[in-house]
Amino acid sequence: MKVKFRAWFEGDIELGKPLKFIWRQTEEDISLIMENDEEFSYPIEMILLDDDWIKELFVELKDINGKEIYDGDLVRFSGSEDTFEVCYKGQAFYPDNLEASEIVGNIHEGVLN
């Protein structure tokens, strides 16, 4: 199992929405970088210990378009207009059969077009 996270910073921000950070692993360290601005990078240890960060676990699956699926993603299955939140329940992710779904958004930004 490959443990991997993405995180959202909800601390003292003026934008009115959480900031998205993605996983970056090098030979030297693991950090999370701002999705659209690599200048902002934080070590994984800091993020895991800080309550201002929402941490979402990679489910080790990709959707039908090859995008990595994370806890908190919103997915839609082929032929359906229903949207489901990916969430960890017990020892498994819900809903089942995620590799047959398409990511359409996340719980922080809603459904994206």
Phi, psi and chi 1 to 4 in degrees:
 res  aa     phi    psi   chi1   chi2   chi3   chi4
   1 MET       -  130.8  176.3  176.2  176.7      -
   2 LYS   -99.7  110.0 -179.6  178.9 -178.9  178.0
   3 VAL   -78.8  127.7  176.9      -      -      -
   4 LYS  -153.7  141.5 -175.7  175.7  174.5  178.2
   5 PHE  -127.5  161.9  -65.5   90.5      -      -
   6 ARG  -124.5  162.6   73.4  172.9  174.2 -153.6
   7 ALA  -143.3  154.8      -      -      -      -
   8 TRP  -123.3  129.1  -61.8   81.3      -      -
   9 PHE   -94.8  121.7 -177.8   71.3      -      -
  10 GLU  -114.5   11.0  -71.0 -162.3  -41.8      -
  11 GLY   -65.5 -154.5      -      -      -      -
  12 ASP   -65.8   85.9 -175.9   25.0      -      -
  13 ILE  -122.3  150.7   58.3  172.3      -      -
  14 GLU   -99.6   -6.0  -60.8  173.3    8.2      -
  15 LEU   -77.7  -18.3  -61.4  174.8      -      -
  16 GLY    82.2    6.8      -      -      -      -
  17 LYS  -145.8  153.9   64.1  178.7 -176.1  176.0
  18 PRO   -69.3  152.4   17.0  -21.7      -      -
  19 LEU   -96.9  133.2  -58.5  173.8      -      -
  20 LYS   -92.1  131.8 -177.4  178.6 -179.0 -179.3
  21 PHE  -123.3  141.8  -73.6   75.5      -      -
  22 ILE  -118.1  157.1   54.9  176.3      -      -
  23 TRP   -68.7  134.1 -175.0  -89.2      -      -
  24 ARG  -137.1  123.9  178.8  177.7   63.8 -171.5
  25 GLN  -122.6  127.5 -176.5  169.9   -1.6      -
  26 THR  -118.8  179.5   64.8      -      -      -
  27 GLU   -65.6  -27.5  -70.2 -177.4   18.8      -
  28 GLU   -87.1  -38.4  -65.7   82.7   35.3      -
  29 ASP  -159.5  177.2   69.1  -12.9      -      -
  30 ILE  -121.6  132.5  -61.9  171.1      -      -
  31 SER  -145.0  171.4   60.3      -      -      -
  32 LEU  -117.8  132.7  -72.8  164.2      -      -
  33 ILE  -116.7  148.7   58.3  171.2      -      -
  34 MET   -61.1  135.4 -170.5 -179.1  -66.5      -
  35 GLU   -52.5  -42.9 -176.5  177.1   46.0      -
  36 ASN  -112.0   13.2  -63.5  -43.2      -      -
  37 ASP  -154.3   91.9 -170.1  -14.0      -      -
  38 GLU   -66.5   -6.6  -69.4 -168.9   22.7      -
  39 GLU   -65.5  -28.8 -177.3  176.1  -36.2      -
  40 PHE   -96.0  111.4  -65.8   97.0      -      -
  41 SER  -138.4  138.9  173.2      -      -      -
  42 TYR  -131.5  140.0  -61.7   94.2      -      -
  43 PRO   -66.9  144.6   18.4  -24.5      -      -
  44 ILE   -57.2  -35.1 -170.0   72.4      -      -
  45 GLU   -61.4  -41.3  -63.6   85.0    4.2      -
  46 MET   -64.4  -43.1 -175.8 -169.2   97.7      -
  47 ILE   -67.6  -40.8  -67.9  168.1      -      -
  48 LEU   -65.5  -27.4  -67.9  175.4      -      -
  49 LEU   -95.7   -6.6  -63.0  172.9      -      -
  50 ASP  -103.9  124.1 -170.5  -24.6      -      -
  51 ASP   -73.3  -10.3  -70.3  -22.6      -      -
  52 ASP   -76.3   -4.8  -74.2  -26.5      -      -
  53 TRP  -106.9  134.2  -67.7   85.5      -      -
  54 ILE   -97.1  118.8  -62.4  170.2      -      -
  55 LYS  -100.0  132.4  -72.1   73.6   98.4  174.4
  56 GLU  -125.3  127.9  -63.2  170.9  -24.5      -
  57 LEU   -83.2  137.5 -174.6   62.3      -      -
  58 PHE   -69.4  132.1  173.8   51.0      -      -
  59 VAL   -86.9    1.5  -55.7      -      -      -
  60 GLU    68.8   24.6  -65.1 -169.1   67.1      -
  61 LEU  -134.1  159.8  -64.5  171.3      -      -
  62 LYS  -120.6  152.0  -65.6 -176.7  179.0 -178.3
  63 ASP   -78.5 -175.0   75.2   -6.5      -      -
  64 ILE   -65.4  -16.1   59.0  173.7      -      -
  65 ASN   -99.5    5.0  -62.6  -45.0      -      -
  66 GLY    85.5    7.9      -      -      -      -
  67 LYS   -83.0  137.7  -69.1  177.0   66.5  175.9
  68 GLU   -66.2  137.2  -66.0  179.2  -19.6      -
  69 ILE  -100.0  132.1  -57.5  172.3      -      -
  70 TYR  -121.9  154.2  -73.3   83.5      -      -
  71 ASP   -51.1  133.1 -176.8   26.4      -      -
  72 GLY    95.8   -9.0      -      -      -      -
  73 ASP   -72.7  154.8  -82.8  -21.1      -      -
  74 LEU  -106.6  129.1  -59.8  175.5      -      -
  75 VAL  -126.1  157.8  -63.1      -      -      -
  76 ARG  -133.9  138.6 -171.2  172.8  -70.7  146.3
  77 PHE   -94.8  148.6  -67.6   92.0      -      -
  78 SER   -52.7  133.0 -179.2      -      -      -
  79 GLY    82.4    5.0      -      -      -      -
  80 SER  -126.2  147.1  173.0      -      -      -
  81 GLU   -97.8   -6.5  -70.1  -60.2  -47.0      -
  82 ASP   -71.4  141.4  -65.1  -28.1      -      -
  83 THR  -112.9  136.7  -59.0      -      -      -
  84 PHE  -122.4  140.4  -60.8   91.7      -      -
  85 GLU   -86.3  130.7  176.9 -174.5  -20.9      -
  86 VAL   -78.2  124.7  176.4      -      -      -
  87 CYS  -145.6  153.1   56.7      -      -      -
  88 TYR   -89.6  122.2 -171.1   72.0      -      -
  89 LYS  -129.2  119.1  -69.3 -173.1  177.7 -177.0
  90 GLY    68.5 -109.5      -      -      -      -
  91 GLN  -123.0   21.4  -63.8 -178.4   -1.8      -
  92 ALA  -147.0  163.6      -      -      -      -
  93 PHE   -93.6  146.8  -75.7   94.0      -      -
  94 TYR  -119.7  143.2  171.5   83.7      -      -
  95 PRO   -78.7  169.6   27.5  -31.3      -      -
  96 ASP   -74.6  169.0  -67.2  -27.5      -      -
  97 ASN    61.0   38.4 -159.7   26.1      -      -
  98 LEU   -62.1  -28.1  -73.8  169.9      -      -
  99 GLU   -66.9  -11.6   58.8  -86.6   -4.3      -
 100 ALA   -96.9   10.0      -      -      -      -
 101 SER  -108.0  172.7   68.9      -      -      -
 102 GLU  -125.4  131.5  177.3 -179.4   22.7      -
 103 ILE   -71.1  127.1  -62.5  171.1      -      -
 104 VAL  -118.8    0.1  -66.1      -      -      -
 105 GLY   164.3 -158.9      -      -      -      -
 106 ASN  -152.5  169.5   58.5   65.6      -      -
 107 ILE   -69.8  -14.6   59.8  173.1      -      -
 108 HIS   -90.1  -35.4  -51.5  -76.3      -      -
 109 GLU  -109.3   -9.6  -60.8  170.2  -52.7      -
 110 GLY    80.4 -164.4      -      -      -      -
 111 VAL   -75.6  127.7  174.5      -      -      -
 112 LEU   -99.6  143.6  -53.1  172.4      -      -
 113 ASN   -92.5      -  -65.3  -29.8      -      -
